[in-house]
Every structure is written in C-alpha cells, then in structure tokens.
Amino acid sequence: MLRRLLSHHELATLLLLLHAPIDARAKPEIPILQEAGLVEQVRDDAGATRIRLTSEGSAVLQGLGLAR
C-alpha cells in the first residue's frame, strides 16, 4: 500500500513503463518508485540496466483504470 500520493511525474513514469522497460537513467523519479516497490531494475539481453513495472506498480495503474 502506498504511504503517499504519487506526483504527476511519477504517474507519467509508471505509464511509460506500462508499455516497455526504459533506461534506468531516463527519469529522475525512478529511485522513489523503486523505494515504493513499484518498479524494479532488470538487465536486457545486451546487458543494459532497464526499469520495469512490478506487480505492485501494475496494480496502481489498474486501480486508476489505466491498465488491465
């Protein structure tokens, strides 16, 4: 459960991640979202670090009616 409201920048970052992982340095909101357990780091096939939604991050977007 979230302990605070997400900013519009954090929500926008979650929406970006809904469609595809992004570069770990792409958005300054990533560390806050990681701490909240909404995103996680993974390595792609080329070995680059990417960020993707966790199941909790997906649940936030589903709760807002933005994902299925």
C-alpha positions in Angstrom: 0.0 0.0 0.0 1.3 3.4 -0.9 2.1 5.7 2.0 1.7 8.9 0.0 0.2 10.2 -3.2 2.2 9.9 -6.4 3.2 13.0 -8.2 2.1 13.6 -11.8 5.7 12.9 -12.9 5.7 9.6 -11.0 2.4 8.6 -12.6 3.7 9.5 -16.0 6.8 7.4 -15.5 4.6 4.4 -14.5 2.6 4.9 -17.7 5.7 4.9 -19.8 6.7 1.7 -18.1 3.3 0.1 -18.8 4.3 -0.2 -22.5 8.0 -1.0 -22.3 11.0 -1.0 -20.0 13.0 2.2 -20.1 16.7 3.1 -19.5 17.5 3.3 -15.8 18.7 6.8 -16.1 15.8 8.0 -18.1 13.7 9.6 -15.3 14.7 11.2 -12.0 11.6 9.6 -10.3 13.0 6.1 -10.6 14.7 5.9 -7.2 11.5 7.0 -5.4 9.4 4.5 -7.4 11.9 1.7 -6.6 11.8 2.5 -2.9 8.0 2.3 -3.1 8.3 -1.1 -4.8 6.5 0.0 -7.9 9.4 -0.5 -10.3 12.5 -2.8 -10.5 15.8 -3.0 -12.3 16.4 -5.7 -14.8 19.2 -6.3 -17.4 18.2 -6.6 -21.0 19.9 -9.1 -23.5 22.6 -6.5 -24.2 23.4 -6.2 -20.5 22.0 -2.7 -20.2 20.0 -1.9 -17.0 16.4 -1.3 -17.6 13.5 -0.3 -15.4 10.1 -2.1 -15.5 6.9 -2.2 -13.5 6.5 -4.6 -10.6 3.2 -6.3 -10.0 2.5 -3.5 -7.4 3.2 -0.8 -10.0 0.8 -2.5 -12.4 -1.8 -2.7 -9.6 -1.6 1.0 -9.1 -2.3 1.7 -12.7 -5.1 -0.9 -12.7 -6.6 0.8 -9.7 -6.7 4.1 -11.6 -8.3 2.4 -14.6 -5.2 2.9 -16.7 -4.2 -0.7 -17.3 -5.8 -4.1 -17.5 
